[in-house]
């Protein structure tokens, strides 16, 4: 056998990787699992949970690192539910300006605020009868948390600026890469909302926890990228698969997908290969304890100075959160963690200098 043949693996040897879209022979290729490729035990457990919860109307909290496929799981739950023919509406809570989230979720009436020239339906009304997927739920501000809690408890809401209660029939799926238990402990996330969302939690494994799926995933993604780019790739180098299996993939499947797409774009022949330089990360330095303590002290100093300037005011356009350009709930969490008392800065001698000069 030619030496080069030993170092390459035909893509076809992965038994048509696109068929490994679920776990087990009874669900392989089943509708509703599009893009969920693999046969490892961690993935089997996830898809078993999806199969059990999908036919119900239970609220699902999908947990996992960035890039692990949380939206794919949400879509799989919707596609295998009795609501599959109804809308699937997605909202990234971290991508919307906090002041606009209430309107985005529940809509608004004409004249509800400056610029509200007409009535607008929110995501919950658009998803009526179907499923709403709230991604990055851990970034939801406190006022929106209260409004969402009401929907989950009473199945009704009001448009911003309106007085009429609107009933809704929507299944709620939520996802986060944050530790919500810690956010609850820090006061950044409501405990009652956490329990309402955490009815059926599904934790997605990181790619480094399902190394056995990497060859199948790589073959599937190579085939898809080659098809989209009009290329013909028939094999993958054995060294490339060894590198893929040894790498930690901090960006998970999304990072793998990006590396493969970039390699397919630059590929001139029918063999797929990447070098070690494609997977290098800049060195990560863990701060020493003195430096970590110094950073915490500098953070305390910045917060206390801002509170002095704002006379103890945390929220609002003139508050310390606005001055520091961070979310109010983030500042509240830091104040609690550092043991700072904002009320101690409400004394008159802490007025801003511009006020003293008048």
PALUMFI-222552 format. One record per residue: y, x, z of N, C-alpha, C, O, CB in turn. Coordinates in steps of 0.2 Angstrom, whole numbers, plus 5000, padded with zeros to 4 digits. Each point is the difference from the previous one (the first is absolute). Glycine has a CB too. Layout:
// PALUMFI-222552
YXZYXZYXZYXZYXZ
...
***
This chain:
// PALUMFI-222552
499450045000500649965000500650045000500150055004499349865002
501150074990500650045000500450005006500049955004500150024984
500250095014500350005007500549955001500149985005499650144995
500749874995500649965000499749925001500449975004500350114989
498749915005499849935001499849995007500149945003499550064986
500250055015499949995007500649985004500049975005499150124994
501549944998500649995004500449944999500549995002499650134998
499649834995500449944999499549945001499450014999501350054992
499649895010499649945002500249944995500649985000499250055012
499849944984500249944996500249955004499749985005499550054986
501449945007500349945003499449945001500049965004501250074992
498449974998499549945000499550015005499749955001500550044987
499750075015499550015005500249965007499549995004500250124991
500949865005500249975006499849924999500249965004500750124999
498649914993499849934999500549954999500049955003499050085004
501549984989500549964998500449985007499949955003499550004987
501050105012500349995007500449945000500149975006500050154995
500149854994500449935001499649955002500249955002500550084989
498649985009499649945003499950015008499849955003499650054986
500850065013500050005008500649975003500450045003498950074996
500849835000500649975002499949965007500449955001500050044987
499050025015499949965006499450045003499850054998500649844998
499350085009499450045004499449964998500049945000500850105009
498750004990499349965000499949974993500549994996499549995016
499450024986499849974993500249934999500149974995499050115005
500949885006500249934999500749984999500249954998498850035009
501450074994500849994999500350054995500649994999499449965013
499650094986500350054995500249974994499749964997499550125007
501549934994500349974995500249935001500249964995499150114998
500749905013500249945002500749994999500450045001498649955007
501249954990500749984999500450015007499749985005500149954985
500850095010500450015006500050065003500450015005499349884997
499950164996500050075003500350054995499850065000499249915007
501450014988500250044995500450065003500450005004499749914988
499750155005500350075003499750025006500250065002500849904992
498650015010499750025006499450044998499449975001501149945006
499550154992499450044997499750045006500450045004500249964985
498750005011499750045005499449975002499949944999501150115005
498649995000499349975003499950035007499449995002500149994986
501050055015499950035006500049955006500249954999500450154997
499149925009499949965006500749975003500049945001499050125002
501549984997500749985002500249944996500349955002500050165003
499749904988500249954996499649945000500249944999500250154993
498949925009499649945001500249965005500049935000499050134996
501249975010500249965006500649964999500149945001499450155006
501049944989500649974998499949934996500249955001500450165000
499049904994499949954995499549955003500149944998500050144993
499549935014499649955004500549965004499949945000499150145000
501549955003500549965003500449964996500149945001500050155007
500149934986500449964995499649944998500249955000500350164996
498849905003499649954997499949945006500049944998499450144995
500649945013500049955006500649975001500049935001499250145004
501449964994500649975002500349964994500449955002499850145007
499749934985500349974994500049935000500549974999499350144995
499649865007500049934999500349965005500149935000498850084995
501350025011500449965005500750004999500350034995498850005013
501349944996500750015000500350045006500650005001499449894994
499650155008500250055005500550044998500050034994498949965011
501650034999500550054999499750075001499650015004501349925000
499250114991499750075000500550055001500550004996498649964996
500850095012500450065001499650064997499550025003501149935007
499750084984499750064997500350065002500650014999499149924991
499950125013500350065003499750064996499550004998500649945014
500450114987499750064997500650044998500649985000498449964996
500850125002500650054998500249984994499849964996499750135010
501149944992500349994994499550024994499750065000501549965005
498849944990499650024994499249985001499650024995501250075003
499049875007499349995001499849944996499449985000500650075011
500549914986499849944996500049935004499649964999499750124995
501349925010500049945004500249944996499749945001500750135009
500049944985500149944995499449984996499949944999501350105001
498450014998499449984997499549955004499849964998500350154996
499949915013499649965004500349935001499749955000500050165006
501049894995500349935000499949964994499849945001501150115006
499149984987499949964994499249985000499949954997501150114997
498649985008499349995000499949945005499649954998500150175000
500649875008499949955004500349934997499649955000500550135010
500549934986500249944997499649984994499849945000501350095003
498750024993499649984994499349975002499749964996500950134998
499149925012499449985002500049945005499649975003500050144995
501149865002500149945005500049944996500150004994500550075014
499549874995500149944997500749994997500149954997499050005011
501350104994500750004997500150044994500650014998499849975014
499150044985500050054995500449984994500350044996498650005008
501149894995500449984994500749985001500449994996498549965000
501350065010500749995003500450075000499650054999500049855008
501050104994500450065000499850055005499849995006501149954990
499150135002500050055005500750045000500250034995498549995003
501649975007500750035000500150065005499749995006500749894992
499850175000500150065004500750025002500549994996498550054998
501149985012500750025002499950075004499650005005500849884995
499950174998500050065004500650005005500650014998498950064992
500349925016500549995005500550065001500550005003498749925003
500550144993500450065000500550024995500450045000498750005006
500849924988500450014994500749955000500450014995498550044999
501149915010500649955000500550015006499850025005499449904990
501450085003500550015005499949955006499949944999500950104992
499249995015499849955006500449945000499849955002499950155004
501049904993500449945000499849954995500249945000500750135004
498749954991499849954994499349985001499849954996501050114997
498849965012499349985000499949935002499649974997500250155007
500649855000499949935002500149964994499649954998500850075013
500149994985500149974993499550014996499849954996501450065005
498550054998499550024995499449965002499649984996500950135002
499349885009499449975002500049924999499649974998500350135010
500749884995500049925000500649974996500049945000499650085011
500750024985500549974995500749985004500050015006499049954987
501450025003500749985003500349944996499849994994500450135010
500249854999500449944997500750034997500250055002499349875007
500750044987500750024997500550005005500149965004499649994985
500750115011500550015005499850035007500450005004500249914990
498750105006499850035006500350065003500150025006498849934991
501350094998500450075001500450014994499949974995499250075013
501350014992500450024995499650024994499650055001501349995007
499249934986499650024995499449954998499750014995500650115007
499649845003499449954999500349944996500249955003499350085008
500549984982500349954996499649944998500249954998500450144998
498749925006499649944999499450015004499850055003500649944985
499249955013499450015004499550044997499950014994500349875010
499450165000499550054998499449995004500050005006500950084990
498549915001499450005003499850065003500150054996499649854997
500050115013499750065003499350014998499749964996501150035013
498950074993499350014998499549955003499549994997500950135002
499849865007499549955003499949934995499549984999500850075013
500349934986500049944996499650024993499749954997501450005008
499150114992499750014994499250015001499649994995501550075001
498749965010499350015001499649945002499450005002500950125001
500049824998499749945003499449984996500050004994501149965009
498450035001499349994998499650064998499450004999501149904996
499850165005499750064999500050055006499949985006500450004982
499850085010500050065005500750045000500250014994498549995005
501550025006500650045001499750075003499750005005501249904995
499350164997499850065002500650045003500450024995498649984997
501150015014500550035003499850085001499750015005500849885001
499750154990499950075000500550035005500649985000498950024988
500350065015500450035005500349965005500650005001499750084990
499349875012500249955005500350045006500449975003498749954993
500850145005500250045006500850014999500350025005498650034997
501449944992500750014999500449945001500650004999499150094993
500049855010500349945000500550005006499850025006499249924989
501750055004500450005006499949945004499649954999501350104994
499449955013499849965006500249924998499649965001500650135007
500449904989500149934998499549974995499849945001501450095001
498650014993499549984996499349995003499649964998501050104993
499349985014499449995004499949935003499549975000500550165002
500649855001500049945003499949944995499649955002501250105007
499549964985499949954995499349994998499849954999501450074997
498550045003499350004997499649975005499549974999500750134995
499949925013499649975005500049935000499449965001500850145006
500449874992500049924999499649974995499649955001501550065004
498950034989499649984994499250005002499749954998501250094994
498950015011499350015002499849955005499449985000500750144997
500449865008499849955005500049934998499649965001500850135007
500249894988500149934999499949994992500149944999500750065011
499150044986499949994993500749974997499949964996498850035006
501850035000500749974997500550055001500050045005499649844997
501050114994500550055001500649964997500049944997499350165002
501349935002500649984997500450054995499950065002500249865008
500150064985500450044996500650035003500349965005499349984985
500750125009500650025003500549964998500249994994499450135006
500849855005500649964999499849935000500449954999500150144995
498849895006499849935000499849985007500050035005499649994983
500349915012499849975006499349965000499849985005501450014997
498650014992499349964998499450045001500050064997500649874995
499050055012499350045001499649994994499949944998500250055015
499650064984499650004994499350025002499950055003501149974990
498549945006499350015002499750054994500249994995499749905011
499750154997499750054995499250015001499849995005501350074994
498649944995499350025001499850064996499950014994499949875006
500350185004499950064997499650055005500049995006501150004989
498450045002499650055003500450075001500350024995498649925001
501150095010500450065001499550065001499650005004501449935001
499250124990499650065001500650055001500550004997498549974995
500950085013500550055001499650075000499450005001501349915006
499750144992499850075000500550055003500649984999498749994991
500450085013500550055002499650075001499450005000501349915006
499750144993499750075001500350025007499850065002500149974986
500449935016500250025007499649985005499549954999501650044997
498950045010499649985006500449945003500550015004499050114998
500349824997500449945002499949995008500549985003499449974986
499650085014499950005007500550045003500349985006498550004993
501450084999500550045002500749974999500450005005498950104993
500849874997500649964998500149955005500649995003499350044985
499649935014500149955005500150035007500549985004498749954990
500550135008500150035006500850035001500350005005498550034995
501449994994500750025000500549954999500650015000499050094995
500249845004500549945000500349994993500449964999499850065012
499550014984500250004993499749944996500249984995500050145005
499249865003499749944996499749955006499850025005499850064986
500549865007499949945005499250005001499650004996501449945001
498850065010499349995001499749944998499550004998500750075012
500249874991499749944998499950004992499549974998501149975012
499950094986499850004993499550044998499649994996501650005002
498750075006499450044999499449975001499550004995501150095009
499349875001499449965001499949954995499449984998500750045014
500449954985499949954995499850034993499649974996501349965010
499350134993499850034994499350045000499750004995501550025003
498650005008499450045001499449955001499650025004501150075001
499349864992499449955000499450034998499550005003501249904996
499350134995499550044997500250064997500250014994499249885003
500650175007500250064997499550044996499449995001501350025009
499550024985499650044995500350075000500650014998499049894995
500050155009500350075000499750034994499450014999500750005013
500350024983499850034994499950085002500450035003500249884990
498950115005499850085001500550044995500149984995498749995009
501450094999500350044996499550034995499450005001501550035008
499450004985499650034995499550055003499550014997501449964994
499450075013499650065003499449975004499550045002501550034999
499049875001499549975004499449974995499549975003501350005006
499450034985499549974995499950054994500149984994500249905009
499650184999499950064995499549984994500150024995500250065014
499149884993499549994996500349964994499649994995499550025014
501449954992500349964995500450034995500249984994499849935014
500250164993500550034996499750014993500449994995500050075015
499049964989499850014993500049934996500350004994499050095009
500549865000500149934997500749984998500249984995498749995011
501550044999500749994999500450044995500349974996499750005016
499850094988500350054995499849984993500449994996499650105012
499349894991499849984994500349944997500249994995498750065008
501249905002500349944998500750014998500349974995499049975013
501150104996500750014999500150044994500549994996499750005016
499450064986500050044994499949954994500450004995499250105011
499949864994499949954995500649964999500249984994498650025008
501549975003500549955000500750044997500349974995499249965014
500650134993500650034998499950024993500550004996499750055015
499249984987499950024993500149944995500250014995499050085009
500549854998500149944996500749984999500249984995498749985009
501550045002500749984999500450054996500549984997499449975014
499950124989500450054996499750014993500250044997500150015014
499249914988499750014993499650074999500050034995500949895001
498850105009499650075000499349985001499849955002501250125002
498649994994499349995001499750065004500050064998499949894991
499950035017499850055005499349995002499849945002501350085002
498450034994499349985001499750045006499549985002500550014986
500350065015499750035005500550035005500650004999498550034994
500749995013500450025006499750075002499450005001501049885002
500050174999499750065002499850005007500249965004500650104988
498649975009499750005007500450035005500149975006498850044988
501550045004500550035005500549955002500250005006499650114989
500549855000500549955002499749955005500449985005500150034983
498949975011499749955005499950035007500149975005499349974986
500450135009500050035006500750015004500049995006499050084989
501549945001500750005003500249935002500350005006500050104986
499549855005500249935002499749995006500349965005499850004983
499250065013499649985006500350045006499949975006499150004987
501250095006500250045005500749995003500250015005499150074990
501149895000500849995002500049945005499649955000500850094989
500149965015500149955005500449934998499949955003500150155005
500349904986500349954997500549965005499849945002499250054990
501550045011500549975004500349934997500249965004500050155002
499949894988500249944996499549954998500149954997500850124999
498549955006499449954999499949994992500150044996500149915016
499649994987499849984993500650004995499950024994499249915010
501550064999500650004996500150074997500250014995500349895011
499450154999500150074998499550024995500150044995500449995016
498849954990499550024995500249974993499950034995499249975015
501149944990500249964994500550044996500050014994499749885011
500950134999500550044997499850074997500250024995500649925013
498850094996499750074997499649994994500150044995499950005017
499649914988499649994994500449984994499950024994499149945013
501549994994500449984994500450064998500050014993500149885012
500150154999500450064998499550054996500250034995500649965015
498650024992499550044997499849974993499950044995499750005016
500449904989499849974993500550014995499950014994499449905012
501350084996500650014996500050074997500250014994500549905013
499250144997500050074998499350024996500050054998500949975011
498649944992499450024997500050004992500249954997499250005013
500450104987500050014993499349994997499949984994501050095007
498549935003499449994997499649945003500349955003499750174995
499449895002499549945003499850015007499649965002500150024986
500550085015499850025006500549995005500650034999498550054997
500849895010500549995005499950065005499550015003500649864996
500550165003500050065005500750005003500550004997498550064997
501049965012500650025004499950075004499450015001500949865000
500250165000499950065004500249995007500349955002500050124988
499649985014500250005007500749995002500249975005498850104997
501449964993500749995001500349935000500549985003499650134992
499549845002500249935000500049975006500349955002499350054987
500050035016499849965006500350045006499849995006499249974989
501450095004500350045005500649965004500449964996499350154998
500349905012500649975004500450055003499750055002499649855001
501350094998500550045004499750015007499849955003501250024990
499150095010499750015007500449955005500649994999499150134998
499949855007500249965005500050035007499550025002500149884991
501050115009500150035007500149955005500449965000500150144995
499149915011500049955005500550035005499950065002499049904997
501750015003500550035005499750025006499549965003501449974992
499350125008499750025007500349965005500549964998499450164998
499949885010500249955005500750015001500449955001498550055004
501450064996500750015001500449974995500549975001499350135005
500049914987500449974995500049925000500549974999499250144994
499749865008499949935001500549975005500349954999498550064997
501250035010500449985005500750004998500449965002498850085007
501050014988500750014997500249954996500649975000499350155001
499749864994500149944995500149945004500549964998498850104993
500349935014500149935004500750005004500349955000498450055001
501550065001500650015004500649994995500549965002499050115006
500449954986500649994995500049934998500549984999499350144997
499649855003500049934999500349965005500449954999498650064995
500950005013500349975005500850015000500349955001498650075006
501350044992500750014999500449964995500549975001499250155003
499949884990500349964995500149935001500549964999499050124993
500049895011500049935002500549985006500449954999498450044997
501250065009500549995005500750004997500549965003498750095006
500950004987500750014997500249934996500649985000499350155000
499649854996500249944996500149945005500449964999498950084992
500349955014500149955005500750005004500349955001498550055001
501450074999500750015003500549974995500549975002499150135005
500449924987500549984995500049934999500549974999499350144995
499649865007499949924998500149965007499949945000499450094990
500850015016500149975006499449965002500049945003501250054995
498250035001499449975002499749954995499449975001500950055010
500149974983499749954996499550034995500150054997501049895003
498350025000499550034995500049974993499950044996499449985015
500749914989500049974994500649984997500650015003498349945001
501150024990500649984996500450064996499850065001500349865009
500450064986500350054996500350065004500250054997500049864994
500050075015500450055004499550035005500350045005500849904994
498350055001499550025005499750074998500250034995499549865007
500050145003499750075000499550004994499950064997500349965015
499449934987499550004994500350014994499850044996499549895010
501350044992500350004994500450075000500050034994500249855006
500050155005500350075000499550054998500150054997500849915012
498550034994499550054999499649994993499650044998500349975015
500249934984499749984994499349995001499650034995501350034998
498849915012499349985001500049935002500549975002499250155001
499749854996499949935002500149995007499850045004499449954987
501049955011500249995007499350005004500050035006501049904991
498550045001499350005004499850085001499750015005500049874990
500450165000499850075000500450035006499850045004499949974984
501049985012500450035006499849975006500050035005500949984987
499049925009499749975006499450045002499950015006500649884991
499050124999499450045002500150075002499750025005499749914986
501150105006500250075002500350005007499950045004500250004984
500449915013500350005006499549995006500150035005500949924989
498550005005499549995005499650065001499850025006500249864991
499850154998499650065000500350065004499750035004499749944986
501350045009500350055003500349985007500350045003500050004986
499649905013500349985006500749995001500350025005498750035000
501449944989500749995000500249935002499749954998500450144993
500449915013500349935002500649994996500550035002499049985010
500549954983500649994996500649975004500650014999498749974991
500549985016500649965003500450055004500649995002498749914999
500450165000500450055004500650034996500450045002498649995004
501049954987500550034996500649954999500450014995498750064999
500949875009500449954999500750015004500449965000498649964998
501050145006500650015004500650024995499950024994499450025015
501349944993500650014996500250074998500350014995500149895011
499350154999500250074998499650034994500150054998500249965014
499349954986499650024994500349974993499649994995499350025013
501749964992500349984994500050054995500150065002500649865005
499350064987500150054994500650035001500549975002498849974990
500850135006500650035000500649974997500650005002498850104999
500549874993500549964996500349955004500649984999498850054991
500249945015500349945004500450035006500549975002498549964995
500850135005500450035006500750024997500550005004498450045001
501149984989500750024997500549954999500650014999498850084996
500449845005500449954999500449985006500549965000498850004992
***
